[in-house]
Amino acid sequence: MAGKRRFGRVRRLPSGRFQARYLGPDGKDRPAPDTFSSKTAAEVWLTRKEVEIRDGEWIDPDLGKATFSVYADGWVRDRMLKPRTEELYRGLLKNHLLPFFGNRAVGEIREPEVRRWHKERLTAGPMGSPAFGPVRGRLLDGCPAHF
């Protein structure tokens, strides 16, 4: 008889595929985003998820569903910024980031897209690059999509 897993659970579905689930650091029961063709594949996925959690690299999958616009608004709102700094950040968001990323789910934004956006800002002229400095360094780096 196989031993009990110390992290997560794997069960065989009626389809013959395997589902992996684990208890996230937020206390919620989290299923894998996909099912697996073998029990071993599901167990490997759970092992990787356990390492993410242990190393502090786990990202709440629900955070990636929010649009960048919603995430950015919350990011600015949750900081203790001086009025002029908040005004600057909101202006940079409105003029540079939101037109490109605003309606996108955070979890769908990938690093190559951010690099492309940055390159376009730099080539747009002197008014194009300021958005990347303070906002990218603080907002995008903390974004759940790991910019």
PyMOL CGO cylinders between C-alpha atoms (Angstrom):
from pymol import cmd
from pymol.cgo import CYLINDER

trace = [
    CYLINDER, 0.00, 0.00, 0.00, 1.32, 3.41, -0.95, 0.3, 1, 1, 1, 1, 1, 1,
    CYLINDER, 1.32, 3.41, -0.95, 2.07, 5.91, 1.79, 0.3, 1, 1, 1, 1, 1, 1,
    CYLINDER, 2.07, 5.91, 1.79, 0.03, 9.03, 2.36, 0.3, 1, 1, 1, 1, 1, 1,
    CYLINDER, 0.03, 9.03, 2.36, 1.32, 12.21, 0.71, 0.3, 1, 1, 1, 1, 1, 1,
    CYLINDER, 1.32, 12.21, 0.71, 2.54, 14.88, 3.12, 0.3, 1, 1, 1, 1, 1, 1,
    CYLINDER, 2.54, 14.88, 3.12, 1.49, 17.69, 0.75, 0.3, 1, 1, 1, 1, 1, 1,
    CYLINDER, 1.49, 17.69, 0.75, -1.59, 17.75, -1.44, 0.3, 1, 1, 1, 1, 1, 1,
    CYLINDER, -1.59, 17.75, -1.44, -3.84, 15.02, -2.76, 0.3, 1, 1, 1, 1, 1, 1,
    CYLINDER, -3.84, 15.02, -2.76, -4.21, 13.15, -6.02, 0.3, 1, 1, 1, 1, 1, 1,
    CYLINDER, -4.21, 13.15, -6.02, -7.38, 11.38, -7.07, 0.3, 1, 1, 1, 1, 1, 1,
    CYLINDER, -7.38, 11.38, -7.07, -8.37, 9.44, -10.12, 0.3, 1, 1, 1, 1, 1, 1,
    CYLINDER, -8.37, 9.44, -10.12, -11.34, 10.89, -11.98, 0.3, 1, 1, 1, 1, 1, 1,
    CYLINDER, -11.34, 10.89, -11.98, -14.03, 8.82, -13.74, 0.3, 1, 1, 1, 1, 1, 1,
    CYLINDER, -14.03, 8.82, -13.74, -12.38, 9.84, -17.03, 0.3, 1, 1, 1, 1, 1, 1,
    CYLINDER, -12.38, 9.84, -17.03, -9.21, 8.02, -15.98, 0.3, 1, 1, 1, 1, 1, 1,
    CYLINDER, -9.21, 8.02, -15.98, -7.27, 11.27, -15.61, 0.3, 1, 1, 1, 1, 1, 1,
    CYLINDER, -7.27, 11.27, -15.61, -5.83, 12.49, -12.31, 0.3, 1, 1, 1, 1, 1, 1,
    CYLINDER, -5.83, 12.49, -12.31, -6.64, 15.63, -10.36, 0.3, 1, 1, 1, 1, 1, 1,
    CYLINDER, -6.64, 15.63, -10.36, -4.17, 17.26, -7.96, 0.3, 1, 1, 1, 1, 1, 1,
    CYLINDER, -4.17, 17.26, -7.96, -5.25, 19.53, -5.09, 0.3, 1, 1, 1, 1, 1, 1,
    CYLINDER, -5.25, 19.53, -5.09, -3.40, 21.26, -2.28, 0.3, 1, 1, 1, 1, 1, 1,
    CYLINDER, -3.40, 21.26, -2.28, -4.04, 23.59, 0.62, 0.3, 1, 1, 1, 1, 1, 1,
    CYLINDER, -4.04, 23.59, 0.62, -2.63, 27.00, -0.32, 0.3, 1, 1, 1, 1, 1, 1,
    CYLINDER, -2.63, 27.00, -0.32, -0.88, 29.32, 2.13, 0.3, 1, 1, 1, 1, 1, 1,
    CYLINDER, -0.88, 29.32, 2.13, -4.09, 31.34, 2.13, 0.3, 1, 1, 1, 1, 1, 1,
    CYLINDER, -4.09, 31.34, 2.13, -5.93, 28.37, 3.63, 0.3, 1, 1, 1, 1, 1, 1,
    CYLINDER, -5.93, 28.37, 3.63, -7.96, 27.67, 0.47, 0.3, 1, 1, 1, 1, 1, 1,
    CYLINDER, -7.96, 27.67, 0.47, -8.18, 24.27, -1.17, 0.3, 1, 1, 1, 1, 1, 1,
    CYLINDER, -8.18, 24.27, -1.17, -6.59, 24.76, -4.62, 0.3, 1, 1, 1, 1, 1, 1,
    CYLINDER, -6.59, 24.76, -4.62, -6.97, 22.40, -7.59, 0.3, 1, 1, 1, 1, 1, 1,
    CYLINDER, -6.97, 22.40, -7.59, -4.34, 22.17, -10.31, 0.3, 1, 1, 1, 1, 1, 1,
    CYLINDER, -4.34, 22.17, -10.31, -5.40, 24.20, -13.37, 0.3, 1, 1, 1, 1, 1, 1,
    CYLINDER, -5.40, 24.20, -13.37, -5.45, 21.03, -15.48, 0.3, 1, 1, 1, 1, 1, 1,
    CYLINDER, -5.45, 21.03, -15.48, -5.85, 17.31, -14.97, 0.3, 1, 1, 1, 1, 1, 1,
    CYLINDER, -5.85, 17.31, -14.97, -3.01, 14.88, -15.60, 0.3, 1, 1, 1, 1, 1, 1,
    CYLINDER, -3.01, 14.88, -15.60, -2.69, 11.73, -17.68, 0.3, 1, 1, 1, 1, 1, 1,
    CYLINDER, -2.69, 11.73, -17.68, -0.78, 9.93, -14.92, 0.3, 1, 1, 1, 1, 1, 1,
    CYLINDER, -0.78, 9.93, -14.92, -0.62, 9.91, -11.16, 0.3, 1, 1, 1, 1, 1, 1,
    CYLINDER, -0.62, 9.91, -11.16, 3.13, 10.54, -11.36, 0.3, 1, 1, 1, 1, 1, 1,
    CYLINDER, 3.13, 10.54, -11.36, 2.59, 13.71, -13.41, 0.3, 1, 1, 1, 1, 1, 1,
    CYLINDER, 2.59, 13.71, -13.41, 0.10, 14.98, -10.83, 0.3, 1, 1, 1, 1, 1, 1,
    CYLINDER, 0.10, 14.98, -10.83, 2.52, 14.20, -8.00, 0.3, 1, 1, 1, 1, 1, 1,
    CYLINDER, 2.52, 14.20, -8.00, 5.36, 16.00, -9.78, 0.3, 1, 1, 1, 1, 1, 1,
    CYLINDER, 5.36, 16.00, -9.78, 3.10, 19.05, -10.18, 0.3, 1, 1, 1, 1, 1, 1,
    CYLINDER, 3.10, 19.05, -10.18, 2.28, 18.96, -6.45, 0.3, 1, 1, 1, 1, 1, 1,
    CYLINDER, 2.28, 18.96, -6.45, 5.97, 18.70, -5.57, 0.3, 1, 1, 1, 1, 1, 1,
    CYLINDER, 5.97, 18.70, -5.57, 6.70, 21.81, -7.65, 0.3, 1, 1, 1, 1, 1, 1,
    CYLINDER, 6.70, 21.81, -7.65, 3.82, 23.67, -6.03, 0.3, 1, 1, 1, 1, 1, 1,
    CYLINDER, 3.82, 23.67, -6.03, 5.12, 22.72, -2.58, 0.3, 1, 1, 1, 1, 1, 1,
    CYLINDER, 5.12, 22.72, -2.58, 8.55, 24.12, -3.48, 0.3, 1, 1, 1, 1, 1, 1,
    CYLINDER, 8.55, 24.12, -3.48, 6.96, 27.38, -4.71, 0.3, 1, 1, 1, 1, 1, 1,
    CYLINDER, 6.96, 27.38, -4.71, 5.19, 27.75, -1.37, 0.3, 1, 1, 1, 1, 1, 1,
    CYLINDER, 5.19, 27.75, -1.37, 8.27, 26.85, 0.68, 0.3, 1, 1, 1, 1, 1, 1,
    CYLINDER, 8.27, 26.85, 0.68, 10.47, 29.28, -1.28, 0.3, 1, 1, 1, 1, 1, 1,
    CYLINDER, 10.47, 29.28, -1.28, 7.94, 32.12, -1.00, 0.3, 1, 1, 1, 1, 1, 1,
    CYLINDER, 7.94, 32.12, -1.00, 7.33, 32.17, -4.75, 0.3, 1, 1, 1, 1, 1, 1,
    CYLINDER, 7.33, 32.17, -4.75, 3.72, 30.99, -4.68, 0.3, 1, 1, 1, 1, 1, 1,
    CYLINDER, 3.72, 30.99, -4.68, 1.28, 33.32, -6.39, 0.3, 1, 1, 1, 1, 1, 1,
    CYLINDER, 1.28, 33.32, -6.39, -2.41, 33.23, -5.57, 0.3, 1, 1, 1, 1, 1, 1,
    CYLINDER, -2.41, 33.23, -5.57, -4.04, 32.01, -8.81, 0.3, 1, 1, 1, 1, 1, 1,
    CYLINDER, -4.04, 32.01, -8.81, -7.06, 34.24, -8.14, 0.3, 1, 1, 1, 1, 1, 1,
    CYLINDER, -7.06, 34.24, -8.14, -4.90, 37.37, -8.28, 0.3, 1, 1, 1, 1, 1, 1,
    CYLINDER, -4.90, 37.37, -8.28, -4.08, 36.72, -11.92, 0.3, 1, 1, 1, 1, 1, 1,
    CYLINDER, -4.08, 36.72, -11.92, -7.77, 36.95, -12.85, 0.3, 1, 1, 1, 1, 1, 1,
    CYLINDER, -7.77, 36.95, -12.85, -8.04, 40.65, -11.98, 0.3, 1, 1, 1, 1, 1, 1,
    CYLINDER, -8.04, 40.65, -11.98, -7.45, 43.15, -14.77, 0.3, 1, 1, 1, 1, 1, 1,
    CYLINDER, -7.45, 43.15, -14.77, -4.28, 45.19, -14.66, 0.3, 1, 1, 1, 1, 1, 1,
    CYLINDER, -4.28, 45.19, -14.66, -6.42, 48.29, -14.25, 0.3, 1, 1, 1, 1, 1, 1,
    CYLINDER, -6.42, 48.29, -14.25, -8.03, 46.93, -11.06, 0.3, 1, 1, 1, 1, 1, 1,
    CYLINDER, -8.03, 46.93, -11.06, -4.68, 45.69, -9.76, 0.3, 1, 1, 1, 1, 1, 1,
    CYLINDER, -4.68, 45.69, -9.76, -2.95, 49.03, -10.47, 0.3, 1, 1, 1, 1, 1, 1,
    CYLINDER, -2.95, 49.03, -10.47, -5.72, 51.06, -8.82, 0.3, 1, 1, 1, 1, 1, 1,
    CYLINDER, -5.72, 51.06, -8.82, -5.46, 48.92, -5.70, 0.3, 1, 1, 1, 1, 1, 1,
    CYLINDER, -5.46, 48.92, -5.70, -1.68, 49.13, -5.76, 0.3, 1, 1, 1, 1, 1, 1,
    CYLINDER, -1.68, 49.13, -5.76, -1.76, 52.95, -5.74, 0.3, 1, 1, 1, 1, 1, 1,
    CYLINDER, -1.76, 52.95, -5.74, -4.59, 53.10, -3.20, 0.3, 1, 1, 1, 1, 1, 1,
    CYLINDER, -4.59, 53.10, -3.20, -2.82, 50.73, -0.76, 0.3, 1, 1, 1, 1, 1, 1,
    CYLINDER, -2.82, 50.73, -0.76, 0.36, 52.80, -0.58, 0.3, 1, 1, 1, 1, 1, 1,
    CYLINDER, 0.36, 52.80, -0.58, 0.95, 55.76, 1.66, 0.3, 1, 1, 1, 1, 1, 1,
    CYLINDER, 0.95, 55.76, 1.66, 1.93, 58.18, -1.09, 0.3, 1, 1, 1, 1, 1, 1,
    CYLINDER, 1.93, 58.18, -1.09, 2.29, 61.91, -0.91, 0.3, 1, 1, 1, 1, 1, 1,
    CYLINDER, 2.29, 61.91, -0.91, -0.41, 63.66, -2.97, 0.3, 1, 1, 1, 1, 1, 1,
    CYLINDER, -0.41, 63.66, -2.97, 2.01, 64.70, -5.74, 0.3, 1, 1, 1, 1, 1, 1,
    CYLINDER, 2.01, 64.70, -5.74, 3.46, 61.18, -5.96, 0.3, 1, 1, 1, 1, 1, 1,
    CYLINDER, 3.46, 61.18, -5.96, 0.00, 59.65, -6.21, 0.3, 1, 1, 1, 1, 1, 1,
    CYLINDER, 0.00, 59.65, -6.21, -0.91, 62.19, -8.90, 0.3, 1, 1, 1, 1, 1, 1,
    CYLINDER, -0.91, 62.19, -8.90, 2.29, 61.33, -10.80, 0.3, 1, 1, 1, 1, 1, 1,
    CYLINDER, 2.29, 61.33, -10.80, 1.68, 57.57, -10.58, 0.3, 1, 1, 1, 1, 1, 1,
    CYLINDER, 1.68, 57.57, -10.58, -1.95, 57.86, -11.66, 0.3, 1, 1, 1, 1, 1, 1,
    CYLINDER, -1.95, 57.86, -11.66, -0.89, 60.03, -14.60, 0.3, 1, 1, 1, 1, 1, 1,
    CYLINDER, -0.89, 60.03, -14.60, 1.77, 57.53, -15.64, 0.3, 1, 1, 1, 1, 1, 1,
    CYLINDER, 1.77, 57.53, -15.64, -0.75, 54.72, -15.38, 0.3, 1, 1, 1, 1, 1, 1,
    CYLINDER, -0.75, 54.72, -15.38, -3.38, 56.60, -17.37, 0.3, 1, 1, 1, 1, 1, 1,
    CYLINDER, -3.38, 56.60, -17.37, -1.05, 57.76, -20.12, 0.3, 1, 1, 1, 1, 1, 1,
    CYLINDER, -1.05, 57.76, -20.12, 1.39, 54.90, -20.46, 0.3, 1, 1, 1, 1, 1, 1,
    CYLINDER, 1.39, 54.90, -20.46, 0.42, 51.62, -18.79, 0.3, 1, 1, 1, 1, 1, 1,
    CYLINDER, 0.42, 51.62, -18.79, -3.35, 51.37, -18.87, 0.3, 1, 1, 1, 1, 1, 1,
    CYLINDER, -3.35, 51.37, -18.87, -3.68, 51.90, -22.64, 0.3, 1, 1, 1, 1, 1, 1,
    CYLINDER, -3.68, 51.90, -22.64, -1.42, 48.89, -23.16, 0.3, 1, 1, 1, 1, 1, 1,
    CYLINDER, -1.42, 48.89, -23.16, -2.26, 46.58, -20.21, 0.3, 1, 1, 1, 1, 1, 1,
    CYLINDER, -2.26, 46.58, -20.21, -5.42, 48.01, -18.61, 0.3, 1, 1, 1, 1, 1, 1,
    CYLINDER, -5.42, 48.01, -18.61, -8.06, 45.48, -19.73, 0.3, 1, 1, 1, 1, 1, 1,
    CYLINDER, -8.06, 45.48, -19.73, -5.76, 42.46, -19.62, 0.3, 1, 1, 1, 1, 1, 1,
    CYLINDER, -5.76, 42.46, -19.62, -5.92, 39.88, -16.83, 0.3, 1, 1, 1, 1, 1, 1,
    CYLINDER, -5.92, 39.88, -16.83, -2.76, 40.20, -14.77, 0.3, 1, 1, 1, 1, 1, 1,
    CYLINDER, -2.76, 40.20, -14.77, -2.09, 36.48, -15.04, 0.3, 1, 1, 1, 1, 1, 1,
    CYLINDER, -2.09, 36.48, -15.04, -2.01, 36.72, -18.83, 0.3, 1, 1, 1, 1, 1, 1,
    CYLINDER, -2.01, 36.72, -18.83, 0.64, 39.45, -19.01, 0.3, 1, 1, 1, 1, 1, 1,
    CYLINDER, 0.64, 39.45, -19.01, 4.09, 38.03, -19.68, 0.3, 1, 1, 1, 1, 1, 1,
    CYLINDER, 4.09, 38.03, -19.68, 7.57, 39.47, -19.36, 0.3, 1, 1, 1, 1, 1, 1,
    CYLINDER, 7.57, 39.47, -19.36, 8.22, 39.65, -23.14, 0.3, 1, 1, 1, 1, 1, 1,
    CYLINDER, 8.22, 39.65, -23.14, 5.16, 41.89, -23.49, 0.3, 1, 1, 1, 1, 1, 1,
    CYLINDER, 5.16, 41.89, -23.49, 6.45, 44.18, -20.75, 0.3, 1, 1, 1, 1, 1, 1,
    CYLINDER, 6.45, 44.18, -20.75, 9.84, 44.34, -22.49, 0.3, 1, 1, 1, 1, 1, 1,
    CYLINDER, 9.84, 44.34, -22.49, 8.13, 45.19, -25.79, 0.3, 1, 1, 1, 1, 1, 1,
    CYLINDER, 8.13, 45.19, -25.79, 6.07, 47.89, -24.05, 0.3, 1, 1, 1, 1, 1, 1,
    CYLINDER, 6.07, 47.89, -24.05, 9.23, 49.31, -22.49, 0.3, 1, 1, 1, 1, 1, 1,
    CYLINDER, 9.23, 49.31, -22.49, 11.04, 49.36, -25.83, 0.3, 1, 1, 1, 1, 1, 1,
    CYLINDER, 11.04, 49.36, -25.83, 8.10, 51.17, -27.42, 0.3, 1, 1, 1, 1, 1, 1,
    CYLINDER, 8.10, 51.17, -27.42, 8.10, 53.74, -24.60, 0.3, 1, 1, 1, 1, 1, 1,
    CYLINDER, 8.10, 53.74, -24.60, 11.82, 54.35, -25.01, 0.3, 1, 1, 1, 1, 1, 1,
    CYLINDER, 11.82, 54.35, -25.01, 11.52, 54.83, -28.77, 0.3, 1, 1, 1, 1, 1, 1,
    CYLINDER, 11.52, 54.83, -28.77, 8.46, 57.10, -28.37, 0.3, 1, 1, 1, 1, 1, 1,
    CYLINDER, 8.46, 57.10, -28.37, 10.69, 59.99, -27.38, 0.3, 1, 1, 1, 1, 1, 1,
    CYLINDER, 10.69, 59.99, -27.38, 11.52, 61.84, -24.18, 0.3, 1, 1, 1, 1, 1, 1,
    CYLINDER, 11.52, 61.84, -24.18, 7.99, 61.67, -22.79, 0.3, 1, 1, 1, 1, 1, 1,
    CYLINDER, 7.99, 61.67, -22.79, 7.77, 57.92, -23.35, 0.3, 1, 1, 1, 1, 1, 1,
    CYLINDER, 7.77, 57.92, -23.35, 10.34, 56.63, -20.90, 0.3, 1, 1, 1, 1, 1, 1,
    CYLINDER, 10.34, 56.63, -20.90, 9.42, 58.20, -17.51, 0.3, 1, 1, 1, 1, 1, 1,
    CYLINDER, 9.42, 58.20, -17.51, 6.62, 55.67, -17.01, 0.3, 1, 1, 1, 1, 1, 1,
    CYLINDER, 6.62, 55.67, -17.01, 9.04, 52.81, -16.78, 0.3, 1, 1, 1, 1, 1, 1,
    CYLINDER, 9.04, 52.81, -16.78, 11.20, 54.19, -13.98, 0.3, 1, 1, 1, 1, 1, 1,
    CYLINDER, 11.20, 54.19, -13.98, 9.14, 54.69, -10.87, 0.3, 1, 1, 1, 1, 1, 1,
    CYLINDER, 9.14, 54.69, -10.87, 6.10, 52.65, -11.84, 0.3, 1, 1, 1, 1, 1, 1,
    CYLINDER, 6.10, 52.65, -11.84, 7.76, 49.61, -13.37, 0.3, 1, 1, 1, 1, 1, 1,
    CYLINDER, 7.76, 49.61, -13.37, 10.22, 49.40, -10.53, 0.3, 1, 1, 1, 1, 1, 1,
    CYLINDER, 10.22, 49.40, -10.53, 7.48, 49.37, -7.93, 0.3, 1, 1, 1, 1, 1, 1,
    CYLINDER, 7.48, 49.37, -7.93, 4.19, 48.40, -9.53, 0.3, 1, 1, 1, 1, 1, 1,
    CYLINDER, 4.19, 48.40, -9.53, 5.11, 45.91, -12.20, 0.3, 1, 1, 1, 1, 1, 1,
    CYLINDER, 5.11, 45.91, -12.20, 7.78, 44.16, -10.15, 0.3, 1, 1, 1, 1, 1, 1,
    CYLINDER, 7.78, 44.16, -10.15, 5.18, 43.46, -7.46, 0.3, 1, 1, 1, 1, 1, 1,
    CYLINDER, 5.18, 43.46, -7.46, 2.60, 42.35, -9.98, 0.3, 1, 1, 1, 1, 1, 1,
    CYLINDER, 2.60, 42.35, -9.98, 1.46, 38.74, -9.59, 0.3, 1, 1, 1, 1, 1, 1,
    CYLINDER, 1.46, 38.74, -9.59, 2.58, 37.98, -13.12, 0.3, 1, 1, 1, 1, 1, 1,
    CYLINDER, 2.58, 37.98, -13.12, 6.24, 38.42, -12.07, 0.3, 1, 1, 1, 1, 1, 1,
    CYLINDER, 6.24, 38.42, -12.07, 7.41, 41.13, -14.37, 0.3, 1, 1, 1, 1, 1, 1,
]
cmd.load_cgo(trace, "trace")
